[in-house]
Amino acid sequence: MHALVINSGSSSVKFQIVDPSADASQPPLVSGLVEQIGEPSGRITVNHPDGKEVSQLPIPTHTVGLREAFRVMDSRGVGPTQLDLAAVGHRVVHGGMVFSEPELIVDAVVDKIRELIPLAPLHNPANIDGIDVARALLPDVPHVAVFDTGFFRHLPPAAALYAINADVAGANNIRRYGFHGTSHEFVSSQVPGLIDRHPDHTRQIVLHLGNGASCSAVANGVPIDTSMGMTPLAGLVMGTRSGDIDPGIIFHLARHAGMSIDDIDNLLNRSSGVKGLAGVNDFRELRKMIDNEDPNAWLAYNVYINQLRRYIGSYMIALGRVDAITFTAGVGENDKFVRMDALDNLDMYGIEIDPQRNEQPNDGPHIISTDQSRVKVLVVPTNEELAIAQKAAQVAQKV
Ligand code: ADP
């Protein structure tokens, strides 16, 4: 049994065909990327069981891109129409207050996702494009929307509400929604088994450190706080996003630097974070710069770690007792220095990383704390596509 997973962005579509019952370490049957949609020349990459196929062609629309990708898969005998798919899972960024669970897609669901566009103007329209195209190409397969906000839909009000005028906030749906929920749920649900605790008695912090980064505090399977907010701009310092800043900075830039709202949006989302401070957003490049004693890279790294430690500290207090702290996503799974520095000097709180275990390659979930460490520290690879495939297959089963 296979499911197709689609993550549709404004100018790109990522897709995978995976077996929802597969082990998380198993590679997908097919993975691919349609890029530069709408530009003069686009590119389609398909990794299939026989190798990799890259085609360069104009891709004016999502429809053209996905149709061409399907053709490549068909020619290799792994096309979505050839595989008797159980479901198509769509990553949808914003489910607002409407969606917490994965939802079988019918027209009314698409309409509701459209109504949420003001909350995610960059993401939800692109997600809808992906849904429309895939439903047209695969009309007989159940399509399921899996929401990035879903896991955090029921955050306690004290964590979800911002202290701004309640009438204004209410009228404009302003609150903390949280993102990366599929990853936080996928990773946090594995932790109890890995540390031999009952899921109903496990209090944990999950640090999803990729290009986008977020953390969550999860008590007995239920998230009680998370760092991203109404939008994915809040919280930790990220590859290109600022994370938390004083909101007064926005007024200052508008009033005194002659910047428009769009300029500031771009600044904070695309040219801030580690990139804004050091000029690069990829941690492999940042590490090389640090090795070459680049002062800006060092400063950017310290700002990143400082902010991460602020959140870890506050979530330790929010949870009261912490059983596990888990690193995941590109940086969290691969950068041993980030892990070491994020939790350095916390032995008085029962947190102690074993330097040798921390050096282990990232080939599956593993514990990196010492045997004495009261709080277990782990690396658990995330796999959002597999999680979406699992959820989509579950919903489709009930159809
Ligand atoms: P996203 O899904 O947010 O694009 P990922 O979880 O794939 O991000 O993480 C991508 C980031 O992970 C890269 O930008 C890079 O900073 C970091 N990364 C990937 N591999 C390594 C590595 N071996 N060492 C350090 N950082 C890495």
Residues whose N, C-alpha, C, O or C-beta is under 5 A from the ligand:
A	BS01	ADP	L209 G210 N211 G212 N281 D282 F283 R284 A329 G330 V331 N334 D335
